[in-house]
Amino acid sequence: MATVAHEERSADGSVVSVRHWTLTAGQYYRDSGITRQAQATKIWLAKVKPQLTALSQTYDAMWAEVSKKRWANARFRLYCGKKRVVASFWAKVNKQAKKLWPDRILALAYGAAGFNGSGTIGCRGVPVSQMQKEAVKQFRPERVVLVDEFRTSRVSSADNTPSETLLDTPPESFRWLRPVKSMAKRSQVRGLMCLTSINNITRFYDRDVLAALNIRRCAVGPGPRPTELCY
């Protein structure tokens, strides 16, 4: 749902440390009360299951149930819970970043995606617009830089090939991230990608953290967008 990452590099360009903050869709659903309310809804509707089976004959009974005050209260709790979780995540990121780097002016490189996954099989809908609005509110509009997310989750953030001109085909040295497959389920593990180095040593990375670091690279520069993020 949202991942913020920052890396410190030494003078020779090697990575010294990486800090990241993540708000998952599961955490958003749990902490805002959506999961809990979904369970409560099943219990409430179980009491009127016979009426639901013959809905055409029990229209009045159904509306008598859903018109009860607890349903309106539940909707309002969820509305407040959703806003609270999003606001608290960005507040935590802002507070901890200021504590870690008190002498720096903070800016946020934000992935300019407008897709929330709602309606996609296996994906949960998340508040894309609310996340961006709250980020702008916490960091201030002039310090939020929107970055195109193209290829950011597929290329290692350790690879950096800035270039003024693009080649017809990506260089063979590009280190592409591949989905990791579960040996038990024989299916891809969402969010986990593997990177095979030139020494055939397989290392695992969190896809969202890699994307966040690449988005940061595009915003910070120097120079144009890295070549490996242009194909």
SELUMZA-98562 format. One record per residue: residue number from 1; x, y, z of N, C-alpha, C in turn. Coordinates in steps of 0.2 Angstrom, whole numbers, plus 2048, in hexadecimal, padded with zeros to 3 digits. Layout:
BEGIN
{NUM, {X, Y, Z}, {X, Y, Z}, {X, Y, Z}}
...
***
This chain:
BEGIN
{1, {804, 7FA, 800}, {800, 800, 800}, {804, 806, 800}}
{2, {809, 806, 805}, {80E, 80C, 805}, {814, 80A, 808}}
{3, {81A, 80B, 804}, {821, 80A, 807}, {825, 810, 806}}
{4, {828, 812, 80B}, {82D, 818, 80B}, {834, 815, 80C}}
{5, {839, 817, 808}, {83F, 814, 809}, {845, 81A, 808}}
{6, {84A, 819, 80C}, {850, 81E, 80B}, {856, 81A, 80D}}
{7, {85B, 81C, 808}, {862, 818, 809}, {867, 81D, 80A}}
{8, {86C, 81C, 80E}, {872, 820, 80F}, {878, 81C, 80B}}
{9, {87B, 820, 807}, {881, 81E, 804}, {888, 821, 806}}
{10, {88D, 81E, 806}, {893, 820, 807}, {896, 824, 801}}
{11, {89C, 827, 802}, {89F, 82B, 7FD}, {8A0, 827, 7F6}}
{12, {8A2, 821, 7F7}, {8A3, 81C, 7F2}, {89D, 819, 7EE}}
{13, {897, 81B, 7F1}, {891, 819, 7EE}, {88E, 813, 7F1}}
{14, {891, 80F, 7F5}, {88F, 809, 7F8}, {889, 80B, 7FE}}
{15, {884, 807, 7FE}, {87F, 808, 803}, {881, 806, 80A}}
{16, {880, 80B, 80E}, {882, 80B, 815}, {87C, 808, 819}}
{17, {876, 80B, 818}, {870, 809, 81C}, {86A, 80A, 818}}
{18, {864, 807, 819}, {85E, 808, 816}, {859, 808, 81C}}
{19, {854, 80D, 81C}, {84F, 80E, 820}, {848, 80E, 81C}}
{20, {843, 80A, 81E}, {83D, 80A, 81B}, {837, 809, 820}}
{21, {832, 80C, 81D}, {82B, 80C, 821}, {826, 809, 81C}}
{22, {822, 804, 81F}, {81D, 801, 81B}, {816, 801, 81E}}
{23, {811, 803, 81A}, {80A, 802, 81C}, {807, 7FD, 817}}
{24, {806, 7F7, 81A}, {803, 7F2, 815}, {7FB, 7F2, 815}}
{25, {7F8, 7EF, 810}, {7F1, 7EF, 80F}, {7EE, 7EB, 815}}
{26, {7F1, 7E6, 817}, {7EF, 7E2, 81D}, {7EF, 7E6, 823}}
{27, {7F4, 7EA, 824}, {7F4, 7EE, 82A}, {7EF, 7F4, 82A}}
{28, {7EE, 7F6, 824}, {7E9, 7FC, 823}, {7E2, 7F9, 825}}
{29, {7E0, 7F3, 822}, {7DA, 7F0, 823}, {7D9, 7EE, 82B}}
{30, {7DE, 7EC, 82E}, {7DE, 7EA, 835}, {7DD, 7F0, 839}}
{31, {7E2, 7F4, 839}, {7E2, 7FA, 83D}, {7DC, 7FF, 83D}}
{32, {7DA, 800, 836}, {7D4, 804, 835}, {7CD, 801, 838}}
{33, {7CD, 7FB, 839}, {7C7, 7F7, 83B}, {7C3, 7F4, 836}}
{34, {7C5, 7F4, 82F}, {7C2, 7F1, 82A}, {7C1, 7EA, 82B}}
{35, {7C6, 7E6, 82D}, {7C6, 7DF, 82E}, {7C1, 7DD, 834}}
{36, {7C2, 7E1, 839}, {7BE, 7E0, 83F}, {7B6, 7E1, 83D}}
{37, {7B5, 7E6, 839}, {7AE, 7E8, 838}, {7AB, 7E3, 833}}
{38, {7AF, 7E0, 82E}, {7AD, 7DB, 82A}, {7AB, 7D5, 82D}}
{39, {7AE, 7D3, 833}, {7AC, 7CD, 837}, {7A6, 7CF, 83B}}
{40, {7A5, 7D5, 83D}, {79F, 7D7, 841}, {799, 7D7, 83C}}
{41, {79A, 7D9, 836}, {795, 7D9, 831}, {792, 7D2, 830}}
{42, {797, 7CD, 82F}, {795, 7C6, 82E}, {790, 7C4, 834}}
{43, {792, 7C6, 83A}, {78E, 7C3, 840}, {787, 7C7, 840}}
{44, {787, 7CD, 83E}, {781, 7D1, 83E}, {77C, 7CE, 839}}
{45, {77F, 7CD, 833}, {77B, 7CA, 82D}, {779, 7C3, 82E}}
{46, {77D, 7BF, 832}, {77B, 7B8, 834}, {774, 7B8, 837}}
{47, {772, 7BD, 83B}, {76C, 7BD, 83F}, {766, 7BE, 83A}}
{48, {767, 7C1, 834}, {762, 7C2, 82F}, {763, 7BD, 829}}
{49, {767, 7B8, 829}, {768, 7B4, 824}, {762, 7B1, 820}}
{50, {75D, 7AF, 824}, {757, 7AC, 821}, {753, 7B2, 81D}}
{51, {754, 7B8, 81F}, {751, 7BD, 81C}, {754, 7BF, 815}}
{52, {75B, 7BE, 816}, {75F, 7C0, 810}, {75E, 7BB, 80A}}
{53, {75D, 7B4, 80C}, {75B, 7AF, 807}, {755, 7B1, 803}}
{54, {750, 7B4, 807}, {74A, 7B5, 803}, {749, 7BD, 804}}
{55, {74E, 7C0, 801}, {74E, 7C8, 802}, {748, 7CB, 7FF}}
{56, {745, 7C9, 7FA}, {740, 7CC, 7F7}, {73A, 7CC, 7FB}}
{57, {739, 7C7, 800}, {734, 7C7, 805}, {735, 7CA, 80B}}
{58, {73C, 7CC, 80C}, {73E, 7CF, 813}, {741, 7D6, 812}}
{59, {73F, 7D9, 80D}, {742, 7E0, 80C}, {742, 7E4, 812}}
{60, {73C, 7E5, 815}, {73B, 7E9, 81B}, {740, 7E7, 821}}
{61, {740, 7E0, 822}, {745, 7DE, 827}, {74C, 7DF, 826}}
{62, {74E, 7DF, 81F}, {755, 7E0, 81E}, {757, 7E8, 81F}}
{63, {752, 7EC, 81D}, {753, 7F3, 81E}, {753, 7F5, 825}}
{64, {74F, 7F2, 829}, {74E, 7F3, 830}, {755, 7F1, 834}}
{65, {758, 7EC, 831}, {75F, 7EB, 834}, {764, 7F0, 832}}
{66, {765, 7F1, 82B}, {76A, 7F5, 829}, {769, 7FD, 82B}}
{67, {763, 7FE, 82D}, {762, 805, 82F}, {763, 806, 836}}
{68, {765, 801, 83A}, {767, 802, 841}, {76D, 806, 842}}
{69, {76E, 80A, 847}, {773, 80F, 848}, {77A, 80C, 848}}
{70, {77B, 805, 84A}, {781, 802, 84A}, {785, 802, 843}}
{71, {781, 802, 83E}, {783, 802, 837}, {786, 808, 836}}
{72, {783, 80E, 837}, {785, 814, 836}, {78B, 816, 83A}}
{73, {78B, 814, 840}, {791, 814, 845}, {797, 811, 842}}
{74, {796, 80B, 83F}, {79B, 807, 83D}, {79F, 80A, 837}}
{75, {79A, 80D, 832}, {79D, 810, 82C}, {7A1, 816, 82E}}
{76, {79F, 81A, 833}, {7A3, 820, 836}, {7A9, 81E, 839}}
{77, {7A9, 818, 83D}, {7AF, 816, 840}, {7B5, 814, 83B}}
{78, {7B2, 810, 835}, {7B7, 80E, 830}, {7BA, 814, 82D}}
{79, {7B5, 819, 82B}, {7B8, 820, 828}, {7BD, 823, 82C}}
{80, {7BC, 823, 833}, {7C1, 827, 837}, {7C7, 822, 838}}
{81, {7C6, 81B, 838}, {7CC, 817, 839}, {7D0, 817, 833}}
{82, {7CE, 817, 82D}, {7D1, 818, 827}, {7D6, 81E, 826}}
{83, {7D3, 824, 828}, {7D7, 82A, 828}, {7DC, 82A, 82D}}
{84, {7DA, 827, 833}, {7DF, 827, 839}, {7E5, 823, 837}}
{85, {7E4, 81D, 834}, {7EA, 818, 832}, {7EF, 81C, 82D}}
{86, {7EC, 81F, 828}, {7F0, 822, 823}, {7F4, 828, 826}}
{87, {7F0, 82C, 82A}, {7F3, 832, 82D}, {7F9, 830, 832}}
{88, {7F8, 82B, 836}, {7FD, 828, 83B}, {803, 825, 837}}
{89, {802, 822, 832}, {808, 81F, 82E}, {80C, 825, 82C}}
{90, {80A, 82A, 828}, {80E, 830, 826}, {811, 834, 82C}}
{91, {80D, 834, 831}, {810, 838, 837}, {816, 834, 83A}}
{92, {815, 82E, 83A}, {81B, 82A, 83D}, {821, 82A, 838}}
{93, {820, 82A, 832}, {825, 82B, 82D}, {829, 831, 82E}}
{94, {825, 837, 82E}, {827, 83D, 82E}, {82B, 83E, 835}}
{95, {828, 83C, 83A}, {82B, 83D, 841}, {832, 839, 841}}
{96, {832, 833, 83F}, {838, 82F, 840}, {83E, 831, 83B}}
{97, {83B, 834, 835}, {840, 837, 830}, {844, 83D, 833}}
{98, {840, 841, 836}, {842, 847, 839}, {847, 846, 83F}}
{99, {846, 840, 843}, {84A, 83E, 848}, {850, 83B, 846}}
{100, {850, 838, 840}, {856, 835, 83D}, {85B, 83A, 83A}}
{101, {858, 83E, 836}, {85B, 843, 833}, {859, 84A, 834}}
{102, {85A, 84D, 83B}, {858, 853, 83D}, {85A, 859, 839}}
{103, {860, 858, 836}, {863, 85E, 833}, {862, 85F, 82B}}
{104, {85D, 85A, 829}, {85B, 85A, 822}, {854, 85D, 821}}
{105, {853, 860, 81B}, {84C, 862, 819}, {849, 85B, 815}}
{106, {844, 859, 818}, {841, 853, 816}, {83C, 854, 810}}
{107, {83D, 84F, 80B}, {839, 850, 805}, {837, 848, 804}}
{108, {831, 847, 800}, {82E, 841, 7FF}, {82E, 840, 7F8}}
{109, {831, 83A, 7F5}, {830, 838, 7EE}, {82A, 833, 7EE}}
{110, {825, 835, 7EB}, {81F, 831, 7EB}, {81D, 82E, 7E4}}
{111, {81C, 828, 7E4}, {81A, 824, 7DE}, {813, 827, 7DB}}
{112, {814, 829, 7D5}, {80E, 82C, 7D2}, {809, 827, 7CF}}
{113, {806, 823, 7D3}, {802, 81D, 7D0}, {7FB, 81F, 7D2}}
{114, {7F6, 81D, 7CE}, {7EF, 81F, 7CF}, {7EB, 818, 7D0}}
{115, {7EE, 812, 7D0}, {7EB, 80C, 7D1}, {7EB, 80A, 7D8}}
{116, {7E5, 808, 7DA}, {7E4, 805, 7E1}, {7E3, 7FE, 7E2}}
{117, {7E2, 7FA, 7DC}, {7E1, 7F3, 7DD}, {7DA, 7F1, 7DE}}
{118, {7D6, 7F5, 7DF}, {7CF, 7F3, 7E1}, {7CC, 7F0, 7DB}}
{119, {7C9, 7EA, 7DC}, {7C5, 7E7, 7D6}, {7CA, 7E2, 7D3}}
{120, {7D0, 7E2, 7D5}, {7D5, 7DD, 7D2}, {7D5, 7D7, 7D6}}
{121, {7D5, 7D1, 7D3}, {7D5, 7CB, 7D7}, {7DB, 7CA, 7DB}}
{122, {7DA, 7C9, 7E1}, {7E0, 7C8, 7E6}, {7E3, 7CE, 7E9}}
{123, {7E0, 7D4, 7E7}, {7E2, 7DA, 7E9}, {7DD, 7DE, 7ED}}
{124, {7DF, 7E2, 7F2}, {7DB, 7E5, 7F7}, {7DB, 7ED, 7F4}}
{125, {7D5, 7F0, 7F4}, {7D5, 7F7, 7F3}, {7D8, 7FB, 7F8}}
{126, {7DC, 800, 7F7}, {7DF, 804, 7FC}, {7DE, 80B, 7FA}}
{127, {7DE, 810, 7FE}, {7DD, 817, 7FD}, {7E2, 81B, 7FA}}
{128, {7E3, 81A, 7F4}, {7E9, 81D, 7F0}, {7E9, 825, 7F1}}
{129, {7E3, 828, 7EF}, {7E3, 82F, 7F0}, {7E4, 832, 7F7}}
{130, {7E1, 82E, 7FC}, {7E1, 830, 803}, {7E9, 830, 805}}
{131, {7EC, 82B, 803}, {7F3, 82A, 805}, {7F7, 830, 802}}
{132, {7F6, 832, 7FC}, {7FA, 837, 7F9}, {7F8, 83E, 7FC}}
{133, {7F1, 83F, 7FD}, {7EF, 845, 801}, {7F2, 846, 807}}
{134, {7F2, 841, 80B}, {7F5, 841, 812}, {7FD, 842, 812}}
{135, {800, 83F, 80D}, {807, 840, 80C}, {809, 847, 80B}}
{136, {805, 84A, 806}, {806, 851, 805}, {805, 856, 80B}}
{137, {800, 854, 80F}, {7FE, 858, 815}, {804, 857, 81A}}
{138, {807, 852, 81B}, {80C, 851, 820}, {812, 854, 81E}}
{139, {814, 853, 817}, {81B, 855, 815}, {81B, 85C, 811}}
{140, {815, 85F, 810}, {814, 865, 80D}, {814, 864, 805}}
{141, {810, 867, 801}, {810, 866, 7FA}, {816, 867, 7F6}}
{142, {81A, 86C, 7F8}, {820, 86E, 7F4}, {826, 869, 7F6}}
{143, {825, 864, 7FB}, {82A, 85F, 7FC}, {828, 858, 7FB}}
{144, {823, 857, 7F7}, {820, 851, 7F4}, {821, 851, 7ED}}
{145, {826, 84C, 7EA}, {828, 84C, 7E3}, {825, 846, 7E0}}
{146, {820, 846, 7DB}, {81D, 841, 7D8}, {822, 83E, 7D3}}
{147, {823, 837, 7D3}, {827, 833, 7CF}, {824, 82E, 7CB}}
{148, {825, 82D, 7C5}, {822, 828, 7C1}, {825, 821, 7C3}}
{149, {820, 81C, 7C5}, {822, 816, 7C8}, {825, 811, 7C3}}
{150, {825, 812, 7BC}, {827, 80D, 7B7}, {82D, 80A, 7B9}}
{151, {82D, 803, 7B9}, {833, 7FF, 7BA}, {836, 7FF, 7C1}}
{152, {833, 803, 7C6}, {836, 804, 7CC}, {836, 7FE, 7D0}}
{153, {831, 7F9, 7CF}, {831, 7F3, 7D4}, {834, 7ED, 7D0}}
{154, {837, 7EE, 7CA}, {83A, 7E9, 7C7}, {842, 7E9, 7C6}}
{155, {845, 7EF, 7C8}, {84C, 7F0, 7C7}, {84F, 7F1, 7CE}}
{156, {855, 7EE, 7CF}, {859, 7EF, 7D6}, {85A, 7F6, 7D7}}
{157, {859, 7F9, 7DD}, {85B, 800, 7DE}, {862, 801, 7DF}}
{158, {866, 7FB, 7DF}, {86D, 7FB, 7E0}, {871, 7FD, 7D9}}
{159, {86D, 7FB, 7D3}, {86F, 7FD, 7CD}, {86E, 804, 7CB}}
{160, {873, 808, 7C9}, {872, 80F, 7C7}, {876, 810, 7C1}}
{161, {872, 811, 7BB}, {875, 813, 7B5}, {872, 819, 7B2}}
{162, {873, 81F, 7B5}, {871, 825, 7B2}, {874, 826, 7AB}}
{163, {870, 828, 7A6}, {872, 82A, 79F}, {86E, 82F, 79C}}
{164, {871, 833, 798}, {86D, 838, 794}, {869, 834, 78E}}
{165, {86C, 82F, 78B}, {869, 82C, 786}, {867, 825, 788}}
{166, {861, 822, 785}, {85F, 81B, 786}, {861, 817, 780}}
{167, {863, 811, 782}, {865, 80C, 77D}, {85F, 809, 77A}}
{168, {85F, 805, 774}, {85A, 802, 771}, {857, 7FC, 776}}
{169, {85C, 7F9, 779}, {85A, 7F3, 77E}, {85D, 7F4, 784}}
{170, {85A, 7F2, 78A}, {85E, 7F3, 790}, {864, 7EF, 791}}
{171, {869, 7F2, 794}, {870, 7EE, 794}, {86F, 7E7, 798}}
{172, {873, 7E3, 796}, {873, 7DC, 799}, {874, 7DC, 7A0}}
{173, {878, 7E1, 7A2}, {87A, 7E1, 7A9}, {874, 7E3, 7AE}}
{174, {86E, 7E5, 7AB}, {869, 7E7, 7B0}, {867, 7E1, 7B4}}
{175, {866, 7E3, 7BA}, {864, 7DD, 7BF}, {85C, 7DE, 7C0}}
{176, {859, 7DA, 7BD}, {851, 7DA, 7BD}, {84F, 7D6, 7C3}}
{177, {84A, 7D8, 7C6}, {847, 7D4, 7CC}, {842, 7CF, 7C9}}
{178, {842, 7C9, 7CC}, {83D, 7C4, 7CA}, {839, 7C2, 7CF}}
{179, {832, 7C0, 7CE}, {82E, 7BE, 7D3}, {830, 7B8, 7D6}}
{180, {830, 7B7, 7DD}, {832, 7B1, 7E0}, {82C, 7AC, 7E1}}
{181, {82D, 7A6, 7DF}, {827, 7A1, 7DF}, {828, 79D, 7E5}}
{182, {822, 79C, 7E8}, {821, 797, 7EE}, {822, 790, 7EC}}
{183, {826, 78C, 7EF}, {827, 785, 7EE}, {821, 781, 7F0}}
{184, {81D, 784, 7F5}, {818, 780, 7F8}, {811, 781, 7F3}}
{185, {810, 787, 7F1}, {80A, 789, 7ED}, {80C, 789, 7E6}}
{186, {812, 789, 7E4}, {814, 78A, 7DD}, {811, 790, 7DA}}
{187, {811, 795, 7DE}, {80E, 79C, 7DB}, {813, 7A1, 7DD}}
{188, {812, 7A7, 7DA}, {816, 7AD, 7DC}, {815, 7AF, 7E3}}
{189, {81A, 7B2, 7E6}, {818, 7B5, 7ED}, {818, 7BC, 7EC}}
{190, {812, 7BF, 7ED}, {811, 7C6, 7EB}, {816, 7CB, 7F0}}
{191, {819, 7D0, 7ED}, {81D, 7D4, 7F1}, {824, 7D2, 7F2}}
{192, {826, 7CC, 7F0}, {82D, 7C9, 7F1}, {830, 7C8, 7EA}}
{193, {836, 7CB, 7E9}, {839, 7CA, 7E3}, {840, 7C8, 7E4}}
{194, {843, 7C4, 7E0}, {84A, 7C2, 7E1}, {84F, 7C5, 7DB}}
{195, {855, 7C6, 7DD}, {85A, 7C9, 7D9}, {860, 7C5, 7D8}}
{196, {862, 7C2, 7D2}, {867, 7BE, 7D2}, {86D, 7C2, 7CF}}
{197, {873, 7C2, 7D3}, {878, 7C7, 7D1}, {87D, 7C3, 7CC}}
{198, {882, 7C6, 7CA}, {886, 7C3, 7C5}, {88A, 7BD, 7C8}}
{199, {88A, 7BD, 7CF}, {88E, 7B7, 7D2}, {889, 7B1, 7D3}}
{200, {882, 7B2, 7D0}, {87D, 7AD, 7D1}, {87B, 7AC, 7D9}}
{201, {87C, 7B1, 7DC}, {87A, 7B1, 7E3}, {873, 7B5, 7E3}}
{202, {86E, 7B1, 7E5}, {867, 7B3, 7E5}, {866, 7B7, 7EC}}
{203, {863, 7BD, 7EB}, {862, 7C1, 7F1}, {85A, 7C3, 7F1}}
{204, {857, 7C4, 7F6}, {850, 7C6, 7F6}, {84F, 7CD, 7F9}}
{205, {84A, 7D0, 7F5}, {849, 7D7, 7F7}, {841, 7D8, 7F8}}
{206, {83F, 7DD, 7FC}, {838, 7DE, 7FC}, {836, 7E3, 7F6}}
{207, {832, 7E1, 7F2}, {830, 7E5, 7EC}, {82F, 7EC, 7ED}}
{208, {82B, 7ED, 7F2}, {828, 7F4, 7F4}, {82E, 7F8, 7F6}}
{209, {833, 7F6, 7FA}, {838, 7F9, 7FC}, {83D, 7FB, 7F6}}
{210, {83E, 7F6, 7F2}, {842, 7F8, 7EC}, {83F, 7FD, 7E8}}
{211, {838, 7FD, 7E7}, {835, 802, 7E3}, {835, 809, 7E6}}
{212, {835, 809, 7ED}, {836, 810, 7F1}, {83D, 813, 7F0}}
{213, {842, 80E, 7F0}, {849, 811, 7EF}, {84A, 813, 7E8}}
{214, {847, 810, 7E3}, {847, 812, 7DC}, {844, 819, 7DB}}
{215, {83E, 819, 7DE}, {83A, 820, 7DD}, {83E, 825, 7E0}}
{216, {842, 824, 7E6}, {846, 829, 7E9}, {84C, 82B, 7E4}}
{217, {84F, 826, 7E1}, {854, 827, 7DD}, {852, 82C, 7D7}}
{218, {84C, 82A, 7D4}, {84A, 82F, 7CF}, {849, 836, 7D1}}
{219, {847, 837, 7D7}, {845, 83E, 7DA}, {84C, 841, 7DC}}
{220, {851, 83E, 7DF}, {857, 841, 7E1}, {85C, 842, 7DC}}
{221, {85C, 83E, 7D7}, {861, 83F, 7D2}, {868, 83C, 7D4}}
{222, {86D, 83F, 7D2}, {86E, 845, 7CD}, {86D, 843, 7C6}}
{223, {86B, 847, 7C2}, {86A, 846, 7BB}, {863, 843, 7B9}}
{224, {862, 841, 7B3}, {85C, 83E, 7B1}, {85A, 837, 7B4}}
{225, {854, 835, 7B2}, {852, 82F, 7B5}, {857, 829, 7B3}}
{226, {858, 824, 7B8}, {85D, 81F, 7B6}, {85B, 81B, 7B0}}
{227, {85F, 819, 7AC}, {85E, 815, 7A6}, {859, 80F, 7A7}}
{228, {85B, 80B, 7AC}, {858, 805, 7AE}, {851, 806, 7B0}}
{229, {84F, 80C, 7B1}, {848, 80D, 7B3}, {844, 810, 7AD}}
{230, {847, 810, 7A7}, {844, 813, 7A1}, {841, 80E, 79C}}
{231, {843, 808, 79D}, {841, 803, 798}, {83A, 7FF, 79A}}
***
